[in-house]
């Protein structure tokens, strides 16, 4: 009979961590790239929707831009969790005065476009997704 001697305990957590660090970095970079591309798409949709709403209301969409002012999570009517982004923009009724407007997107769906007109706020568009 052969005598089996016990092997000394080898702590291989450092080896495992060295293998995991590149994997975690790749996942983090991938998630960041996805978020960046998704944010660009959402901004483009907000920009087009606000420009169309301003044309529909016969006001001038100033600076041809929207600015992200709030980012969070929200639930759809089906209960799915999606990114909710709120953008601000400016418009003018006469080319001189500046008025504020806002829009919100839940995922890729425009929830509303609001124009804070001097005569009172107007909700231009409301989609359900």
C-alpha positions as CSV (number, residue, x, y, z in Angstrom):
1,X,0.0,0.0,0.0
2,X,1.1,3.5,-0.9
3,X,1.0,6.1,1.7
4,X,-0.6,9.3,0.4
5,X,0.8,12.4,2.0
6,X,-1.5,15.4,2.3
7,X,-0.8,18.2,-0.1
8,X,-0.2,21.6,1.5
9,X,-3.0,24.1,1.0
10,X,-2.4,26.5,-1.8
11,X,-4.3,29.8,-1.8
12,X,-5.1,30.4,-5.5
13,X,-7.4,33.4,-5.0
14,X,-4.7,35.8,-6.3
15,X,-4.5,33.7,-9.5
16,X,-8.3,33.7,-9.9
17,X,-8.4,37.5,-9.3
18,X,-5.7,38.1,-12.0
19,X,-7.9,36.1,-14.4
20,X,-11.1,37.9,-13.4
21,X,-9.8,41.5,-13.7
22,X,-9.6,41.6,-17.5
23,X,-13.0,40.0,-17.7
24,X,-14.6,42.6,-15.4
25,X,-12.8,45.3,-17.3
26,X,-14.1,44.0,-20.7
27,X,-17.7,43.8,-19.3
28,X,-17.5,47.3,-17.8
29,X,-16.2,48.8,-21.1
30,X,-18.9,47.0,-23.1
31,X,-21.6,48.3,-20.7
32,X,-20.2,51.8,-21.0
33,X,-20.1,51.6,-24.8
34,X,-23.7,50.4,-24.9
35,X,-24.9,53.2,-22.6
36,X,-23.1,55.8,-24.7
37,X,-24.6,54.6,-28.0
38,X,-28.1,54.3,-26.4
39,X,-27.8,57.8,-25.0
40,X,-26.9,59.1,-28.4
41,X,-29.9,57.4,-30.0
42,X,-32.2,58.8,-27.3
43,X,-30.9,62.3,-27.7
44,X,-31.3,62.1,-31.5
45,X,-34.9,61.0,-31.1
46,X,-35.6,63.7,-28.5
47,X,-34.1,66.3,-30.9
48,X,-36.2,65.2,-33.9
49,X,-39.4,65.0,-31.7
50,X,-38.9,68.5,-30.3
51,X,-38.2,70.0,-33.7
52,X,-41.3,68.4,-35.1
53,X,-43.4,69.6,-32.1
54,X,-42.1,73.2,-32.5
55,X,-43.0,73.1,-36.2
56,X,-46.5,71.8,-35.3
57,X,-47.0,74.6,-32.8
58,X,-45.6,77.2,-35.2
59,X,-42.8,78.3,-32.9
60,X,-39.0,78.5,-33.5
61,X,-36.9,75.7,-32.1
62,X,-33.8,77.6,-30.8
63,X,-30.2,76.4,-31.0
64,X,-31.4,73.1,-32.7
65,X,-30.4,71.2,-29.5
66,X,-31.7,69.5,-26.4
67,X,-29.8,69.1,-23.1
68,X,-30.0,66.2,-20.8
69,X,-31.2,67.3,-17.4
70,X,-32.3,64.2,-15.6
71,X,-31.4,60.5,-15.9
72,X,-33.1,57.6,-14.1
73,X,-35.0,54.4,-14.3
74,X,-38.7,54.1,-15.0
75,X,-41.3,51.4,-15.6
76,X,-43.3,50.9,-18.8
77,X,-47.0,50.0,-18.8
78,X,-45.9,46.4,-18.9
79,X,-43.7,46.8,-15.9
80,X,-40.4,46.6,-17.7
81,X,-37.6,48.7,-16.3
82,X,-36.1,51.2,-18.8
83,X,-33.9,54.3,-18.8
84,X,-35.9,57.5,-18.4
85,X,-34.2,60.6,-19.8
86,X,-35.5,64.2,-19.5
87,X,-34.2,66.8,-21.9
88,X,-34.7,70.6,-21.8
89,X,-34.8,72.9,-24.9
90,X,-35.7,76.4,-25.8
91,X,-38.1,77.8,-28.3
92,X,-39.3,81.3,-29.3
93,X,-42.8,82.5,-30.4
94,X,-41.5,85.7,-32.0
95,X,-37.8,85.2,-32.6
96,X,-36.8,87.5,-29.6
97,X,-38.0,85.9,-26.4
98,X,-36.8,82.5,-25.2
99,X,-39.1,80.0,-23.5
100,X,-38.3,76.7,-22.0
101,X,-39.6,73.3,-23.1
102,X,-38.9,69.8,-21.9
103,X,-39.4,66.2,-23.2
104,X,-39.1,62.8,-21.5
105,X,-38.2,59.5,-23.1
106,X,-38.7,56.1,-21.5
107,X,-36.4,53.8,-23.3
108,X,-36.9,54.9,-26.9
109,X,-40.5,56.1,-26.4
110,X,-41.3,59.8,-26.2
111,X,-43.5,60.2,-23.1
112,X,-44.3,63.9,-23.6
113,X,-43.1,67.1,-25.1
114,X,-44.0,70.2,-23.0
115,X,-43.8,73.8,-24.1
116,X,-43.8,76.3,-21.3
117,X,-45.6,79.0,-23.3
118,X,-46.2,82.4,-21.7
119,X,-49.9,81.8,-22.1
120,X,-49.7,78.5,-20.3
121,X,-47.9,75.1,-20.6
122,X,-48.8,72.9,-23.5
123,X,-48.3,69.2,-23.8
124,X,-47.7,68.6,-27.4
125,X,-47.3,64.9,-27.7
126,X,-48.0,61.9,-25.5
127,X,-47.2,58.4,-26.6
128,X,-47.8,55.2,-24.7
129,X,-45.3,52.4,-25.0
